[in-house]
Amino acid sequence: MNMSDRDRRPGLLNRRQVLRAGAGAAGAALLGRCGGGASSSGSGRLTFQTFGTPAAAQVFQDAIDAYEQQNPDANVQLERIPFPQHYQKLNTRLMAGTGPDIVRIQYQRMGRYIQEGALADLSDHLPPGYADEFVPNVWSAVTENERPYGFPVDTGAHVLFYNTEIFDRLGITTPNSLEDAWRWDEFLSVAHRIKESGIVPYSVAMSWQPADNAYRWTGYLYQHGGRLLNADLTRSEVNTDAARETVEFTRSWFTDGLAPPDTSIKSGTQIQTLFANGDIAMMINGDFQTSFLQANMPEGWDATYLIRDVDTGNMLGGNGLAVTNNCAEPELAADFLKFLNNEENQLRIVLTSQLLPTRRSLAGRSAKELGYEFRPDIKDLALEHLPTVSETAVSETTSPAFGEINQALGDELEAAFKSGQSPDDTVAHLDQRIQDSLGSEPGG
Amino acid sequence: MTPHTTTTATPSAPASNPARRRRLKQKLVPYLFITPNLILFTLFMFVPIVGSFYMSLNDWTLMGESTFVGLSNFVGLFTDGVFWQAFANTGYYVAGTVPTTMALGLVVAIGLNRQMPGRTFLRAVYFVPVCISLVAVGLISLWIFNDSYGVLNNLLRTVEIPTVPWLSSSSWAMPSLIIVTIWIRLGFNMVIYLAALQSIPTELIQAAKVDGATGWQRFRYVTWPLLAPTSFLLVILNVIFSLHVFDLILVMTNGGPGFSTTVLVQYIYREAFQTGEMGSASAVGVVLYLLLMAFTLTYWRLSRQSNNAA
C-alpha cells in the first residue's frame, strides 16, 4: 500500500474520515459479535470452553501452546467458565449459534447434547482402532450407536475412606480384595458398631450431594441387581424389589442415625469436612478427595474397597471433550483433541486434577509409576475399581433423558431420606417420573 | 383572500410558529431524555416479558425447535404438588421477611436518628450486609448454620445447650433463611426509613410535644402517618426482593430438606436449567409476574383509599 507522509499524519484526518473509521470499527465489532465463538472456515481459530481449577486450565493452556507451536496456523482460545455457569453458558451459546468449537462435558451430560444434535460425530476424524486405546466402559460414555461424539479424558471411582484410629480402637478389619469387599449387611453391621461405640456421632456419609450428584445412588442399585431403564433405554425398569430394597438400604442410614441428617441429597454439607473433623468414621467418596485430605487430614485415614452386594458396582464419573456442531473446522478440532488427549497430555491432566486416566496404556500401570505423589496406594485401589462401572451404568448415565432422571432421583431420594417417604412410594414416583421424561407409559 | 386578512394574518404567522415549535420542543424533550432508558427497557425487559408469555405456551428444551402446546404448561404446573409447595414456601418466606425487616429497620432507624456517639459507624455497620454478594452471604451462612461444623452449633455445644438442626430439619430450614435475610436487608430498610425520618419537620414533633403528646403518641399520630409513603415503597420493594429470592437459598439449602425451602424462582431455575423445560419455566415466570402485578395493584389501591380517607 502506498501512503504518503501527509496521509499518515493523524492530525490530518477530517471529520468524515474519522466517522468512516468509527463506523468501520463498529461494524467489524458487530460482525465479530455475530460470528461469536464459531470459527470461520479455514481460519484455524478454535474456541475451547472448559471449567475446573486454574491449575487444570493451565495444563490445557500448556497443551494448546505446544499444539500451536507444531501447527502455526492453529489458534486455540481457552475460556475457563466457573462450573455453576458452564452449562448455562454453553446452552445459550449453542442456541444462539455461537457455541464454542470445543467443550468439556461431564459424561452424564453427554447424552442430551448428542440427542439434541449439538455435538459433532467424530467417526470420520479418528483413525481406525482409536477406540481400542481407551478403557472400554469410559469409551462407551462418549459414544452413541457406536459413533464417537467425544474424547474421554478423565474418570474416577468411589472408594470407602475410613478413620484408622476409630477402626483400630474398635478392631475393625477391612477387606483385602474387590471380591471380598463388604456386603451390605456386613457394612451395616460395622456402621451400627461404630454408632453404638459412641466414639463419633455418626458412622458414615455418602457424596450424593448437591442434587446434581443424586445419580451416584445408582451405584447401589446396580450392586443390588437393579437398573433404571430397559436395555434399549426406552422404558423405566425401576419398579422392582431391587430398587425398593436399595431405597430401604440407603434410607436406613438416616432413619437409624448412621449418617448425619445434613448429608442427604440437597444438603450443602461437605462430607469430606465432616470426615476430616472426625465427625464421621467412614466416607464413601471419589478417589479425587485425596487432594482435600492431603491438605486437611494428612494422616489418620485410609481407604478400602467400595461396598458391594450381589454385584460390584461403581458410579460413572469424569469428563470428556467434544466438538460442537457450531465448529466450522471439525477436522482441525478433532486433530487438536487427539493431541490434547495423547498419553503424555492426558497423564498431565489427570495428575493435576487428581483424577484417573482413561487410556488403557495409563490405566494399566501402577499409580506410583504414573507419578501420583500423595498416597498412590489409594489411586491403585481406585484404578482397580474402574472395570466395575458396568455397561448398564454407562448407558443409563449417558442416556439423553438422564438430566430429568437425575432430577427425579434427587427429589424422590431426598423425600425418602428426609420426609419419611416409603420405599414403595419412592420407587412408584421414580417410575412415573422416569416414564414421563422418556415420554412413555409406566412400566411394571 | 382580502388584503386586510393578509395584513392581519402575516404578522401573526411568524409569531405563532416559534411558539408552536417551542411547545413541540417542550413536549419532545422529556421523550428525548427517556429514550435511552426506554430502548434498554424495551430490549431487556419488555421484549423478554412478552417472549416469556409466548414461551409459556410452547414446549422447548432450549436446543432444537419449540412446539406450540397451548395452556398445557400451566395445566402441568397447577397439577404439580412441588409447584404448590414452592408457592406456599414463597408466601411463608415473604411473610417471615417483609414485616420483620421493616419493623426492625424502623426501630434501628429511630435509634440511629438521635445524637449519639459512633452514630455514623453504627449506620455503616448495619448497612454493610446490603453490599455483600448474596452468594457470599449464603456461603458464610452455610458455615454458620451447618449442623455439624457450623459456628452456631459449636457455640451451643460450648455452653452445653442442645444443638439445633438449622438446615437439616424441614421446620428449621426456612426460619434459618429468614434470619439471614433479615440480617442482609435490615440495613436497606434502615437507610430508607432514616432518610424519611430526617425529612419530617421538627416543628410538627415539637408542636405535638407542646400539646402534651407522649413519646408513643408522637410516633403513632405524627411520625408514623408521615412515614406512610416510605412504608408503602418499602412494602413493595421488600415483597419484590422476597419473591425474587434465589441465590441465598440455592447456596444454603438447595431448596431442601425435601422441598421445604423450594421457592418459586428456584422452581423456575429447576425447570429451566436443570430439567431444560423452558416452556414450563416460563409458565412459572408468568404466574410470578401476575402475582406480583396483582399484589402491587391491590396494595396501591388500598393505600390510596386509606390516604383519601385520612
Interface residues (C-beta under 8 A of the other chain):
Chain A: Y87 Q88 N91 T92 L94 M95 R112 Y113 E116 G117 A118 P201 Q209 P210 A211 D212 P260 P261 D262 S264 I265 K266 S267 G268 T269 T273 L274 N277 D279 G403 E404 Q407 D411 E414 A415 K418 S419
Chain B: T61 L62 M63 G64 V82 L142 N146 D147 S148 Y149 P165 L167 S168 S169 S170 V251 M252 T253 N254 G255 G256 P257 G258 F259 R270 F273 Q274 T275 G276
